[in-house]
Amino acid sequence: MYTQSNGSASVPTLRTAWRRFSMCLSLAMLMIGAAYATEGSGSIYPLGVETVMPGLMPAPGGTVVDEFSAFYQANELVDSHGHALLPGFHLRAGAVAGKLVHNWGVHALGGTLVSSVAAQLDYIHLNAPFGKGEKTGFGNSIVETAVAYKKGALNWWYGFDVFTPGFSYNKNDLVNIGQHNYATAPSGAFTYMPNQGRTEVSSRFQYIVNYTNDATHYRSGNEFLWEYAGMQNVTKRLAIGGNGYFYKQTTNDLENGLMYLDGNRGRNVVFGPQIRYHFNRFAMILKYQKDFLTQNRPVGNEFWIEFGVPLGHPHHD
């Protein structure tokens, strides 16, 4: 809203209002699945997913299957100053994902070679003043190669991730599932479990380099991500603690080779509680994540339920 006191004062205000509306409309037209909902204001990676012992890999010869279910809701979209851009913005998204991790038992660089592949099925519903959209489909896939190490209570690895585009994309649709571009990311993680494994301190880091979406000639900026968790066992099977992540876009978004608006750099700080329970053959994780200090992104919260199941027969040298 603005008050027209004179001609010179009203024109810049109108231009600012129109610019903000155009930005919101452009963002909404690029909406994708999972919680991270725009080409320029989100991530090809499901932020916050890897907060459960992320530095721990299967033993040589071992395999682990992980399942992730998430529900995200946001009722606000903010600009680069954290100010709400659009009244009546409501985003609901859900995802079910699977990840297969295998340690080949092949010695490399003093550790062992590990590979993983992950894929997800997403649902998204957007309700905003300029329209409604809804879609279900397969999102981006991730292939990872890493070298894993273990020394006493410390487990760590470093590797390289490759992200592929979503399976279904139409630039004219109000909502889409998955980012329509490739990306690569050097990555690494550690999990430190002292006190005979009853305490956990974990972090995972990656730097995502995005490539151009050929359908829209839009290139999202590069992204730094730190996911973390701290847990403490209260019984032999039950551990409680906190989890979250810090996300920062480090370069500007580009459209047709030119900077998009003011660069549209995203930022988010996320934190919430986490519970882990070990059964005989698998572990179940419940966690909650809340957005803080957000820029150029939706602001909301997310609920997760995750399972990890070991397969195969690990061997020891």
N, C-alpha and C positions, 0 to 999 in steps of 0.2 A: 504494500500500500504506500502511496505517496500523496503529498499535499502540494497542489500547484499554486505557488506564491507568485511566480513570474515565469516568463518564457524561458530565460536562461537556466533557471533552477530545475524546471521540469524535464527538459530534454535529456540531460545526463541521467536523471533518475529513471526515465522511461527506457533509455538505452540499457541501463543496468538491469532493469526488470526483464526486458526482452532477452538480454544475454543469458540471464539465469534460466529463463524458461526454455530457451533454445538448448542450453546445456543439458537440462533435465530431459528434454525430449530426445536429444541425441543419445544420452545415456540409456534411456528406457528402450530405445529402438535397438540397442545392442545387448539387451539383457540376456544372461545365460543362466545355466543351472547351477546347483549347489548354492552356497550362501553368497557367493562372490560374483556380483550380478552384472557387471558391465565389462566391455572390452577394455576400456581405459581405466576403470576404477576397481579392478578386481585382480584375480590371479588364475592362471591355468592350473595351479596346484590347489588342492583342497586344504586351505590353511587350517592349522590346528589339529590335523588328523594324527600326526606322529608324536604323541606325548606319552606313550606307554613303552617304557624301556627302549627308546629308539636306537640306542647304541648296541643293543644285544642282538646278535645274529645267531642262526642255528649253528650247532656244532658241525664240524666237517662230516659231510654225508647226510646231514639232517635237512628236513623240510618243514616249514611252518605255513599254515593257511590262516590268514587274518580276514575277518569280516567286519565292516564298518557300516553303521546306520546312523544317519544324522538328520535332524530337523532344525531349520533356521527360520527365524522370523525377524523382520525389520519394519518399523513404521516411520522411518526417517531416512532421508538421503541428504548428506551434508556436503558443503563445498570445501575449498582449501583452507578456510578459516574455521571450519567446524560448525558453520551456520546452516540451519535447515533450509533446503532449496525448494521443497515442494510440499504443500499441504495435501493430505489425502493419499500419501504414498504408503502402500502396503505390499510387502513382499513376503511370500511363503515358499520355502524350498525344502525338498527332502532328497536324500540320496542313500542308495545301498551299494556298497563297493566291496570288491574282493581283491585280495593280494596274495600272491604265491611267492614265497622266498625259499631259495635252495642254496645250500653251501656245497660246492662241488668237491671240496677237499683237495683242491689243487693249490699248491703253494705258490704265492706270488708276492714279491716285495716284503718278505718276512711274515706275511699273513696268509689267509686262505681266500680264494675267489668265491664271491657270492653274487647271485643274480636274482632279480625279482621283476614281476610284472603285475600291474594293477589296472583294473577297469571299474567303471561305475555306471549305475543306472540312476538317472536324475529325474526329479519332478519339480516344476516351478510354476508358481501362480503369481501374477502381478496385477494389482488393482491400483490405478492412478487416475487423476482427472482426465488425462488424454486417452484413456482406454483400458481394456482388460486383456490379459493374455495368459495362456496356459499351455504347457507342453510337457511330454514325457519322452525320454529317449536316452541313448548311451552318450556319455560325455567323453572327456579326454582320457586317454590311456597313458600310462607311465611305464617305461622300461628302465631298469637301473642295473648297473654293474658296479661292484664295490670290492674292496679288499678289507677283510675283517681281522681284528686282533683281540687277544685276551691276555691279561696279565693280572693275576690275583683277582681283586674285586673290581678291576677296571676293564670294561669292554668298549671298544671303539672301532670305527671304520671310516673310510673315505671313498668316494666314488663319483659317478657321473650319471645324471638322469637325462632321458630323452622323453619329451612330451609330444604326443600326436594330436591332431585336430579331432573334434567331436565328429560323430558319424553323420549327423543330420544338421544342416545349417541352411538358412535362407535369410539373406540380409534384409529382406522386406518384411519379415515376421516381427511382431512386437517383442516376442521372447524367443530365445534359442537355447538349446542344450549344448553346453561345451563351447570353449573358445575355438575359433576357426583358424588357428595358426599353430606352427611348430614352435618348440622352445627347448633349450638345453640348460642344464644346471650342474655345476660342480657342487657336491654336497658331502656332508660328514656328520657324525654324531658320536656321543659318548654316553655311557651309563656306568655310574660308579655305585657299587652296592656293598658298602662296608657293613660291619656289625653282623657278620654271617648272613648277609643278604637281606637283613630286616630293614635297612635304610636304602633309599634310592635317590640319587641326584642325576638328572639326565638333561641333555640338550641336543638339539639337532639344528644344523645350519645349512643354508643353501643360498646360492645366488642365481636367480633365474634370468636368462637372456631370451627375450621374446623376439620372434621374427614376424614378418608382415602377414596380415590377413589379406590374401589375394582378392577376396570378394569385395572388401571395403577399402583396400589400400591404407589400412590403419595398422600402425605398429605400436603396441603397448610398450611402455618403458620397462627397463630392467628392475628386478625386485630382489631385495634382501629379506630373508626370513630366519628368525630364531624361534624355534619351538622349545618348550622346556617343561619339566615336571619335577616335583619333589614329593616323595612318598615315604611313609613309615608304617611298618607292620604293627597292628594292634593285637592280632592273633597270628597263629601260624599261617592261616589262609587269607586273612583280610588285611588290606593296606589302605590307608587314607592319606590324602594330601591335596596338593594344588597343581594346576596345569595352566598353560596359556601360550601366547606367542607375541612376538614383536614383529611387525611387518612395516617395511619402508620401501617405497618406490624411489629408485635412485636416479633415474633419467626420465626425460619428458616423453609423453605420448606424442606420436607423429601421425598426421593424416596427409597423404599425398606428399610425404617428405617434409612437411611443415609442422611446426609445433601446434598441437591442438589446444585451443584456448590458452590457459596459463600454464600448460604442461600437464594438468590433470594428475598430479602426483598423489598417489594414495598413501595413507598411513593408518595403522591401527595398533592398539595395545589391548590385549585380551587376557583375561584371567578368570579362573573359576575353580571349584572343587573337583576332585577326582577320587573314585573308589575302585579298587581292584580286588577281585576275589578269585582264588585259585581252587578249582575243582581237581579231581584226580587226573584228568587228561586235557583239560583246557582251562583258560582264564577268561573271566568276564570283566569288563570295565564299563563303568558309568561315569560320565563327566558332563559338566556344564561350563559354557564359556560366554562371557559378557564383553561387549565392545566398549572401549574407552578411547579418548583422545583421537577420535577418528577424523580423517580428512578425505574428501572426494570418494566416499564410499557409503553404502548403507550402514545404519547403526541399529544393531539388534542383539540377539542372543541365540545360542545354539545348544541343543541337547544331543549327546552321543551315547550309543551303546555299541561296544566292540567285543569281539571274541577272537581268541588266538588258540589254534589247535596244532600241536606238533604231529608230524607224520614221519614215516620212514624210520631208518635205523642208523643214527649217527655212529661214526666209528672214531677211534682214538689211535693216534700214532704210537 
